[in-house]
């Protein structure tokens, strides 16, 4: 779903007064700048990234929790994001979700001071508003558990190497019931990621969300569990096993 938020490209810890350009803080013996000659640049649309990847936590909805979570992080010399923490709390579920997405940011173009790449602080305020929640959530209209069990195949290479785990896929249910924008949120390995993506892209149409009585786009997170059962492998050596998704009971896809 689309979460309203404001992304401020300003450094954290700036104070009113005559602070010199290039002010720094110390962290583990390394300087982290609060302002530099050339500030870091994401190189992609951060607003679009957050809109696609942030999901209003179910527990926060149940407890009518909303608010602004401000996340502080460091853009390192190689552009990757680290040292993410909550600078201002909105509530545990909202803060955890905001942290999760900021930690997943692709690498940025690093900031530079005197022509050299340096560490720089940034903050991202993320506002969660219950008014953005649809009146009715999207639903598959068929047995999602049975569909996954019947169609997912355990990749042979991953099975032989004993790779297993949960791949979480984010996708959008559009107004016309079609599914789009499928992306891996939590990865296990390439083979399992691709199989999870394949099955989600193959899902039949869902009933779309509704907002103020009209169909609306809404994002869904679907965890798909790949678990190896060696006993089943002995019984059926002719093909890879199907993944174990018997725990998928939530009709809107937020399966745990």
C-alpha positions as CSV (number, residue, x, y, z in Angstrom):
1,X,0.0,0.0,0.0
2,X,1.1,3.6,-0.4
3,X,2.3,5.1,2.9
4,X,2.5,8.9,3.1
5,X,5.8,10.0,4.2
6,X,8.3,12.8,3.8
7,X,11.9,12.1,2.8
8,X,14.2,14.9,4.0
9,X,17.6,15.0,2.4
10,X,19.2,16.8,5.3
11,X,21.8,15.6,7.7
12,X,20.9,14.6,11.2
13,X,22.2,16.6,14.2
14,X,22.4,20.0,12.4
15,X,21.9,22.8,15.0
16,X,21.2,26.5,14.7
17,X,24.4,28.4,14.8
18,X,27.6,28.9,13.0
19,X,28.6,25.3,12.3
20,X,31.3,24.8,9.7
21,X,30.8,22.7,6.6
22,X,32.2,19.3,7.1
23,X,31.2,18.9,10.7
24,X,31.6,15.3,11.9
25,X,30.7,12.9,14.6
26,X,32.7,10.0,15.9
27,X,31.7,6.4,15.6
28,X,34.0,3.5,16.3
29,X,37.0,5.7,15.7
30,X,35.7,6.8,12.3
31,X,34.4,10.2,11.3
32,X,30.8,10.4,10.2
33,X,29.9,13.7,8.6
34,X,26.6,15.6,9.1
35,X,27.2,17.8,6.0
36,X,29.7,17.5,3.2
37,X,30.6,19.2,-0.1
38,X,28.5,16.7,-2.1
39,X,25.8,15.0,-0.2
40,X,24.9,11.3,-1.0
41,X,22.4,10.6,-3.7
42,X,20.2,7.6,-3.9
43,X,20.3,7.5,-7.7
44,X,16.7,6.1,-7.7
45,X,13.2,7.4,-6.6
46,X,13.2,6.9,-2.9
47,X,9.6,7.8,-2.6
48,X,8.6,5.2,-5.1
49,X,10.8,2.6,-3.4
50,X,9.2,3.2,0.0
51,X,5.7,3.2,-1.5
52,X,6.4,-0.2,-3.0
53,X,8.0,-1.8,-0.1
54,X,6.4,-0.5,3.1
55,X,3.5,-2.4,4.4
56,X,1.3,-1.3,7.2
57,X,1.8,-4.0,9.9
58,X,-1.3,-6.0,10.7
59,X,-0.8,-5.7,14.5
60,X,-0.6,-1.9,14.1
61,X,-3.9,-1.8,12.3
62,X,-5.5,-4.1,14.9
63,X,-4.4,-1.7,17.7
64,X,-5.3,1.4,15.7
65,X,-1.6,2.5,15.8
66,X,-0.4,5.3,13.5
67,X,2.3,8.0,13.6
68,X,5.7,9.0,12.3
69,X,8.8,6.9,12.7
70,X,12.1,8.7,12.0
71,X,15.0,6.5,10.9
72,X,18.6,7.6,11.1
73,X,21.2,5.8,9.0
74,X,24.7,6.2,7.6
75,X,25.6,6.2,3.9
76,X,29.0,4.7,3.8
77,X,32.0,5.3,1.5
78,X,30.9,2.5,-0.9
79,X,27.3,3.7,-0.8
80,X,25.8,0.9,1.2
81,X,23.4,1.7,4.1
82,X,24.3,0.8,7.7
83,X,23.8,1.8,11.3
84,X,20.0,2.2,11.0
85,X,18.2,3.0,14.2
86,X,15.0,4.7,15.3
87,X,15.6,8.4,16.1
88,X,11.9,9.0,16.9
89,X,9.5,6.3,17.8
90,X,6.0,5.8,16.5
91,X,5.4,2.4,18.0
92,X,7.2,-1.0,17.9
93,X,5.4,-2.5,14.9
94,X,5.7,0.7,12.9
95,X,9.3,1.4,13.8
96,X,10.3,-2.2,12.9
97,X,8.6,-1.9,9.5
98,X,10.3,1.4,8.8
99,X,13.7,0.0,9.9
100,X,13.2,-3.1,7.7
101,X,12.6,-1.0,4.6
102,X,15.4,1.5,5.2
103,X,17.8,-1.4,5.7
104,X,16.8,-2.8,2.4
105,X,17.7,0.4,0.4
106,X,19.9,-0.3,-2.6
107,X,23.3,1.3,-2.5
108,X,23.5,5.1,-2.9
109,X,26.2,7.3,-4.5
110,X,28.3,8.2,-1.5
111,X,28.9,11.7,-0.3
112,X,32.3,13.4,-0.8
113,X,34.3,15.8,1.2
114,X,37.4,17.4,-0.3
115,X,37.0,15.0,-3.2
116,X,37.0,11.9,-1.0
117,X,34.1,9.5,-0.3
118,X,33.1,9.7,3.3
119,X,30.4,8.4,5.7
120,X,27.4,10.7,6.0
121,X,24.3,10.7,8.3
122,X,20.8,10.8,6.8
123,X,17.3,10.7,8.3
124,X,14.1,9.4,6.8
125,X,10.7,10.2,8.4
126,X,8.1,7.6,7.6
127,X,4.4,8.5,8.4
128,X,1.9,5.7,8.9
129,X,-1.7,6.9,8.6
130,X,-4.7,4.6,9.2
131,X,-6.6,6.6,6.7
132,X,-4.6,4.9,4.0
133,X,-5.9,1.5,4.9
134,X,-8.5,0.2,2.4
135,X,-12.1,-0.4,3.6
136,X,-11.7,-4.0,2.3
137,X,-8.4,-5.9,1.8
138,X,-7.6,-7.8,-1.3
139,X,-8.4,-11.6,-1.2
140,X,-7.6,-14.4,-3.6
141,X,-11.1,-15.9,-3.9
142,X,-9.7,-19.4,-4.0
143,X,-7.7,-21.6,-1.7
144,X,-4.3,-20.1,-1.7
145,X,-2.7,-22.9,0.3
146,X,-3.9,-25.5,-2.2
147,X,-2.8,-23.5,-5.2
148,X,0.8,-23.1,-3.8
149,X,1.0,-26.7,-2.7
150,X,-0.1,-27.9,-6.2
151,X,2.1,-25.6,-8.2
152,X,5.4,-24.9,-6.4
153,X,8.3,-27.2,-7.1
154,X,11.4,-27.4,-5.0
155,X,14.4,-26.4,-7.3
156,X,16.6,-29.4,-7.8
157,X,19.9,-27.6,-7.1
158,X,18.6,-26.0,-4.0
159,X,17.2,-29.3,-2.7
160,X,20.5,-31.1,-3.4
161,X,22.4,-28.4,-1.5
162,X,20.0,-28.5,1.4
163,X,18.9,-24.9,1.0
164,X,15.6,-24.0,2.7
165,X,13.9,-21.1,4.3
166,X,11.2,-18.5,3.8
167,X,11.1,-16.2,0.7
168,X,8.8,-13.2,1.2
169,X,7.4,-11.8,-2.0
170,X,5.7,-8.4,-2.3
171,X,3.2,-7.8,-5.1
172,X,0.4,-5.4,-6.0
173,X,-3.2,-6.4,-6.6
174,X,-4.5,-3.9,-9.1
175,X,-8.0,-2.4,-9.6
176,X,-8.7,-4.9,-12.4
177,X,-7.7,-7.8,-10.1
178,X,-4.5,-8.5,-11.9
179,X,-1.2,-9.0,-10.1
180,X,1.9,-7.0,-10.8
181,X,5.1,-5.5,-9.3
182,X,6.3,-8.8,-7.9
183,X,9.6,-8.4,-5.9
184,X,11.6,-10.4,-3.5
185,X,11.6,-8.8,-0.1
186,X,13.4,-11.4,1.9
187,X,15.8,-13.7,0.1
188,X,17.1,-17.2,0.7
189,X,19.0,-18.1,-2.4
190,X,18.6,-17.4,-6.2
191,X,16.9,-20.7,-7.0
192,X,14.3,-20.4,-4.2
193,X,13.8,-16.7,-4.9
194,X,13.1,-17.4,-8.6
195,X,10.7,-20.2,-7.8
196,X,8.8,-18.1,-5.3
197,X,8.6,-15.2,-7.9
198,X,7.4,-17.6,-10.6
199,X,4.5,-19.0,-8.5
200,X,3.4,-15.5,-7.3
201,X,3.4,-14.2,-10.9
202,X,1.3,-17.2,-11.9
203,X,-1.4,-16.6,-9.2
204,X,-5.0,-16.3,-10.7
205,X,-6.7,-12.9,-10.3
206,X,-7.6,-11.7,-6.8
207,X,-10.5,-9.7,-5.6
208,X,-9.1,-6.1,-5.4
209,X,-9.1,-3.9,-2.3
210,X,-11.8,-1.3,-2.0
211,X,-11.5,2.3,-0.7
212,X,-14.5,4.5,-0.4
213,X,-16.5,2.0,-2.4
214,X,-14.1,1.9,-5.3
215,X,-11.5,-0.8,-6.4
216,X,-8.0,0.3,-5.3
217,X,-4.5,-0.9,-5.7
218,X,-3.1,-2.5,-2.7
219,X,0.2,-4.3,-1.9
220,X,0.4,-7.8,-0.4
221,X,3.3,-9.7,1.2
222,X,3.3,-13.5,0.7
223,X,5.9,-15.6,2.5
224,X,6.6,-18.9,0.8
225,X,8.3,-21.6,2.9
226,X,10.7,-24.0,1.4
227,X,11.4,-26.9,3.8
228,X,13.2,-30.1,3.0
229,X,11.5,-33.4,4.0
230,X,14.1,-36.1,3.5
231,X,11.5,-38.9,4.0
232,X,9.5,-37.6,1.1
233,X,12.7,-37.3,-0.9
234,X,13.4,-41.0,-0.4
235,X,9.8,-41.9,-1.6
236,X,10.0,-39.7,-4.7
237,X,13.4,-39.4,-6.2
238,X,12.1,-38.8,-9.7
239,X,11.5,-35.1,-9.2
240,X,12.2,-32.4,-6.7
241,X,9.8,-32.1,-3.8
242,X,7.2,-29.4,-3.5
243,X,7.8,-26.8,-0.9
244,X,6.1,-27.0,2.5
245,X,3.5,-24.3,2.6
246,X,0.9,-25.9,4.8
247,X,1.1,-23.0,7.2
248,X,-0.4,-20.5,4.6
249,X,-3.8,-19.7,6.1
250,X,-4.2,-16.0,5.8
251,X,-6.5,-15.2,2.8
252,X,-4.8,-11.9,2.0
253,X,-1.3,-13.4,1.7
254,X,0.4,-12.1,4.8
255,X,1.4,-15.6,5.6
256,X,3.8,-16.3,8.5
